[in-house]
Amino acid sequence: MTSKKTQTPADHALCTHVTNTLTNYFETLQDEVPSDVYQMVISQVERPMIEFVLHKTEFNQTRSAEILGINRNTLRKKIQQYKITQA
């Protein structure tokens, strides 16, 4: 069972940014019908998020996985998938 975290001002700012970005995206589509929006967002956000956390933890995969809230093996797969290096 996971505990529900209280939303911080930083969480709210991120949520607002995502909402504004999606609003702009849908406005630029005009009459086009979007598809695969979830996959589009994940593909744009996941890699830089993982890279950022890895750099913040000096590439400590155990700590990075904890911060990201994912299993360490999942993180390793993502590092390989995105060809992320420590350089």
KASULTA-V513123 format. One record per residue. N is the residue number from 0. PHI is phi as a letter, one per 20 degrees, with the letter a starting at -180 (* if undefined). NEAR is the number of other ideal C-beta (glycine too) atoms within 8 Angstrom. D_CENTER is the distance of its C-alpha to the mean C-alpha in Angstrom with 2 decimals. Layout:
# KASULTA-V513123
N/PHI/NEAR/D_CENTER
N/PHI/NEAR/D_CENTER
This chain:
# KASULTA-V513123
0/*/2/22.25
1/e/3/19.23
2/e/4/20.01
3/e/4/18.70
4/e/4/17.45
5/f/4/18.97
6/f/6/16.80
7/e/6/17.12
8/g/5/17.69
9/f/6/14.41
10/f/8/12.65
11/f/9/15.01
12/f/8/14.42
13/f/8/10.69
14/f/9/11.86
15/f/8/14.71
16/f/8/12.89
17/f/9/10.90
18/f/8/14.33
19/f/8/16.21
20/f/8/14.26
21/f/10/14.75
22/g/8/18.30
23/f/8/19.01
24/g/9/17.75
25/f/8/20.04
26/f/7/22.82
27/f/6/22.87
28/f/9/23.31
29/l/5/26.50
30/e/3/28.20
31/f/5/25.96
32/e/4/24.30
33/f/8/20.59
34/b/4/19.43
35/l/6/16.34
36/f/8/14.18
37/g/6/11.68
38/f/7/11.55
39/f/8/11.56
40/f/10/8.48
41/g/8/6.52
42/f/8/8.57
43/e/6/7.97
44/d/8/4.32
45/f/10/3.88
46/f/9/7.03
47/f/7/7.15
48/f/9/4.75
49/f/15/7.07
50/f/10/9.89
51/f/8/9.82
52/f/11/10.09
53/g/13/12.60
54/f/8/14.57
55/f/8/14.70
56/d/10/16.19
57/l/5/18.36
58/m/8/16.84
59/f/7/17.85
60/f/11/16.08
61/f/7/17.44
62/f/8/16.27
63/f/15/12.76
64/f/12/12.58
65/f/7/14.09
66/f/9/11.71
67/f/10/8.64
68/m/4/11.09
69/c/8/11.59
70/f/6/14.88
71/g/9/15.86
72/f/6/17.09
73/f/9/13.87
74/f/14/12.30
75/g/9/15.46
76/f/8/15.18
77/f/12/11.76
78/f/11/13.45
79/f/7/16.37
80/g/6/14.71
81/e/10/13.14
82/l/5/16.28
83/e/9/14.75
84/d/4/17.77
85/f/4/18.71
86/g/2/20.77
